Amino acid sequence: MFIIPIPAFTDNYLWLLHDGRRALVVDPGDAEPVQRALQENGLQLASILVTHHHPDHTGGVDALREATGAQVYGPAREQIPGPFRKLTGGDTVRALGLDFEVMDVPGHTAGHIAFYTPEMDGRPLLFCGDTLFSGGCGRLFEGTPAQMLASLDRLAALPGNTRVCCTHEYTMSNLRFALAVEPDNSELIGYHARCAALRDAGLPTLPTSIAQELLINPFLRTRQATVMAAARRFDPAAHDDNSVFAAIRQWKNQFK
C-alpha cells in the first residue's frame, strides 16, 4: 500500500491510499489534484471517505463520483454531497481490502467521524479529518469542549504506533503555541526542530503518530501538571478536565 498527501488550497492534504491499481481518497475538497494524481499513477478511484461537511473536505466529491463511479462514505448526521453511504460510530467500511472502523468524534463539527484500520502494512492507520492535528486540534465550530475532549481521548487510546493522517499542514503554527504552553518540554523542542527542517526542505510534517502526539500536543496533555498550570495562568477558573481543555482551546484561538 502507498499513502500520498495531496496538497490542496493553502494548507489542506487530501489523502490518497492505493495499492498500485485501485485507490481511495479522504476528504477531497478539490477534485482536480486528485484526478491528476490518479492519472499520473494509473489508478482507478474506488472509494471516497469523508469525515465532515466543510467545503474544503467535500468540494470535489461530486466531480470525482461522476468521473469515476467511486462509492462515497460519510457521516450520517452531516450534509455531504449525495448519494453516499451514511455512517455512524461502530460501522465498518471495507475499502482496498482493509476494514476501517468508523469512530464518532464530534467537536469540530457535530457529526464528525474518523476512519481507523488496525493493520495497514504492519501499522494501524487513522484518518482523523479536522479533529486532531500535529500539535493541535480543530476549532470547536459546532461542538463543546467536553465533546472534543472525549473525542481526543478516544483517539489518544489508539495504539501508539498508529499513523495519524491529519488534513491540514498546521504543524508549525501549532507547535509555536505548544511551546508557549510547555516551553521546557524537551520532546516538544526536538520535534519542533525536526518539523522545521522538513518544512524547510518542502516536505510534509505528516503523518504523525499517536505516541508522538501524546508527548508534544497540549490538547492530548491537558491532564499533565505542566499543561494544567499553564491553563490556570490563562484562566484561573480552569479547575477540572473540561475547563482546563476549554481554557487551552480559548488560549489557542487568540494566540498570535
N, C-alpha and C positions, 0 to 999 in steps of 0.2 A: 504494500500500500504506500501511496505517496500523498503527502499533505502540503498544500500550497496556499500561502496567504496572498490573495489577490488585492493589491491596493485599489481603493476607490475613493472618490471625493477628496477631502483634505486628509483624513486620518482613519478611514474605515479599512477593515480587512474583510473580504468575502472569502470564506474558507472553502477550498476545493479539495476533496478527498477522492482519489481514484486508484484503480488497480491496473492502469495501463490501457484499459479498454472502456470501462464504464466509470461514471463519476457521480458524486453528489456535491451539491453546493449548499452552504449555510448562509442565510441572511443576505441574499443577493439584492442589495439596494440599487444596483445598476446592472443591466443585462450585458452591455457592450463588452466590458473587460472579461466577463465570464465567457461569453461567446468566443472572444479572441483566444482565451486560454484553452477552451475546448478544441478549437480548430488547430492551434499550434501543437497540441499534444495528441491529436487524433482520437478524441474522447466522445462518447455518447453520454449525455446527461440523463440519468435515470431518476434522480430524486432531488427535491428541494426541501430543505429543513428551515423552518422559520421560528425564531424564538419569541418575537413580539412584533407589535404592529407599526412601529415607527417607520416612516417612509424610507429612511436610509438603510433599512433592512428588508423592505418589501418592494421597492420601486421597480425592480427588474423581474418580479415574479411572473407577471402576465406574459411578457415578451419571451421569457425563457420557456414557460409552459407551452406557449403557442409554437415556438420554434422546434422544441424537442419532444414534446409529449410527456415530459417528466411529471411524476407524481409529486404533489405538494403536500407537506405535512406542517401543521401549525397549531397554535394554542386555541383551544375551543372557546375560550372566553374573550378573544380579541378579534377585531375586524381585519382579517387577512384577505387579500385578493383571492376570490374563489373561482372554481371549486377547489377545496382542499380537505384532507382528512383531519378532523378535529381531534386534538389530543389533550389529555389531562394527566396529571401525575400518576405514575404506575402503569401507564400504557407502554407498549413496546413497538418500536419501528424497526423493521427488517430492511436494511439497505446495504448493497455491496457485500452481502454475506455476513454483515455484522448486525447484532441486536443492540439497538440503542434504547436504553431506559429513559422515559420521559420523567423529568423532575419539575414539580411546581416550585417556582422561585419568584413569587411576587415581591414587589418593592419598587423597582424602576418603573414598571407598569403593573397594572392589577392582575393580568393574566399571563405574565412572563413565564416561559418554560425553558428548560435546558435539556440537552441530549447527552447521555453518558453511556459509553460502552466499556465494559471491564477489561477487554482484551483486543488491542489492535496492534499487531506486530510486536507483541511482548509487553505492552504497557496499556493502562487504561487511557481513555480519551474523553475529554469533556468539551462540548460546545456550549458556552455559557451566555452568549449574547452580551447584553449590557449589564448583567448582574455583577460580575466580578471582572476587574481589570488588574493588570500587574501593578501592585502598589496602591490600588484604589477599588472603588465600587461605583455603580451607577447612581446618578441622582435619583431622588425619590419624587418622581413626577406624579405617580398615582397611588403609591403605597405608603405605609407608615414605617417609622424606624423599627418598630417591633417586627413587622413583616420582613423587612430587609435583613435584619439581624438573624432571624430564623432561617431565611434563605441562604445567607452566607454560612451559617452554622451547618446547614445541610451539605453545602459544597465542601466546607472545611473537613468534614468527616470522611470524605472520599480518600482512597489510598494516596499516600504522599507522592508517589511517582506518576500520578495522573497528569497527563499533558493537558494544559488549560488553554484553549483557543478562544481568546477574547477578541472582540470585534472592533476595537479601536486601538490605535497606537498612541495611547495617553501616558505611556510609562514614565517618560522623563518628567512631565509636569506632576504626575502622581508622586514620584519619588522626592521631588522638591518639598512637597507637603509632608510626606512621611518623615523626612529629615527634620522638619520643624517640630513634629510630634516626638520623635525619638532621635535626637541628634547624636547620642552616644551608642546607637545600635551598630555594632561593628559589621554584622551581616548586611545591614542596610547600606552602610558606607561602601562595602565591597561590591554589592550588587549594583549600586548607582554607578560606580566606575565601569563595571562590565557593560552595562546597558548604554552608557555614554559612548563607549568605544564601538559598540555595534551600530549606533545611530550615526556616528562619525564616518563609519565605513558604508553607510547607506543600507544597512541590514535591519530587519525587524527585530524587536526585542522579544517577540512571541514565537511559539508558545512558551508559557511559563509552566510551573508545576505547583501543585497544592503544597508540597513541602517547602518550596521556595517562598510562597506567599505567606505561609504561617510564620516565617522568620522575619518578614520585612513589611507586610501590608498592615497598616494600622487598623483597617476595618475588620481584619481577622484576628486582631490582637487587643480588642477593646477590654478584655479581662486581664491583660497584663498590667502590673502595677505601674510601669512607666507610662503606658497609654492612659490609664485611669487618672493618674496625676496630671497629665497634660490636659485631659478633658476638663478637669476641675479648675485648672488655671483659666481655661477659656470660659467655662460656665460653672460657677461654684455649686449650682443646684444639681449637677450631674452626680447621682448617688447610687444608681443601680445599672444593670446591664443595658436596658433600653435607653435610659437618659444619657449614659456615657456614650453609647453609639450615636445617639441623636446629636450630642454636642460635637463629636468629631466630624460628623457629616455636615453640620452647620458651619463649623470652622472651615472645612474644605470648600464649601460653597462660596465663601467670601475671601478665601486665601488668594493673595496676589503674588 
